Amino acid sequence: MSGMGRREFITLLGGAAVAWPMVADAQTATPVIGFLDSRSPDALADRLRGFRLGLKLAGYAEGENVAVVYRFAENQAERLPALAVELVRLPVAVIVASGGPNVAFASKAATTTIPIVFLHGEDPVRSGLVASLARPSGNLTGINFVNRELAAKQLALLRELVPVATRCAVLVNPATVATTETTLRDVEPAAVAMGLQIHIVRASTSREIDAAFAAIVSERSSALFVAADPFFSSRRVQLSLAAMRHAVPAIYSGREYAEVGGLMSYGSDITDAYRQIGVYAGRILKGAKPADIPVVQADKFELIINAQTARTLGITVPQSMLVAADEVIE
């Protein structure tokens, strides 16, 4: 199914899903989940598989005893508040807020009553989403994956793979302010401790990514650290191709990069986090209150190495890293 065809199909599914509860009587109404994401559907295939598996584990099968209405902002953050309000008005029984902190905050602003299950890469207490991890209070709970606190480990892996690197570019997205601040706060001291100089490059559009690589080359950075960011994830093919074209070894935060040719990724097992989100949404449909469901910190991390990309870049992956990797893509 082509990208556009699939998108229309998903939208159609969403439209059909809205109609079911209307025709059913109150006793047998199919519950509806609203799934809100900042990206486009084609960036989410593995994540949605994980989410549906989690729903199944909680006793719900999409299209059978639960309907899911999808809303995608297509990387346009300004659309999120209106899409969240749209889901609230339908109404839906629970909102899944995925694809960065903006989605969770847009959902929170749209309703104080409909339960919200979020995926959050920052500390959700510090960023003001919930009162505490153990007792979230209010109408939100979810999964906190600590990708962005892994900067030191990611830099160390990059250094192990490219020991000659002395200068490392750090790519951040200025449009996600909190993420950028956290990343730089973690990366800078880690780099100093390793004797690495860092050069910060910023991009929040496709064109700016190209400009960032021009700057990386002119600054003679010998490695690249790509911050965890939903926009970068949606541009993963562009990023990995540019890194290959300019012969810059790079580390990314999620397996989806390594799967499309990125050299190496280390971060939370995102598919597993989405499975947990599905389980939480199912528990809420069965009557559990978000305030009583603790925010879970994702504790499964994975190292993925793309051996083919390493060979193309002329990099010999140390045996110790091949053994430590959760997956080596040949």
CORVENRA-V246421 format. One record per run of one state. SS is the DSSP state (H for helix, E for strand, C for the rest). FROM is the first residue (numbers start at 0). TO is the last residue. If there is no record, write none. Layout:
# CORVENRA-V246421
SS&FROM&TO  SS&FROM&TO
This chain:
# CORVENRA-V246421
C&0&1  H&2&22  C&23&29  E&30&36  C&37&39  H&40&42  C&43&43  H&44&56  C&57&60  E&61&61  C&62&64  E&65&71  C&72&75  H&76&89  C&90&92  E&93&97  C&98&99  H&100&109  C&110&113  E&114&119  C&120&138  E&139&144  C&145&145  H&146&148  C&149&149  H&150&160  C&161&165  E&166&171  C&172&175  H&176&193  C&194&195  E&196&201  C&202&204  H&205&217  C&218&221  E&222&225  C&226&228  H&229&233  C&234&234  H&235&244  C&245&247  E&248&251  C&252&253  H&254&258  C&259&262  E&263&267  C&268&268  H&269&284  C&285&288  H&289&291  C&292&294  E&295&297  C&298&299  E&300&305  H&306&311  C&312&317  H&318&323  C&324&325  E&326&328  C&329&329
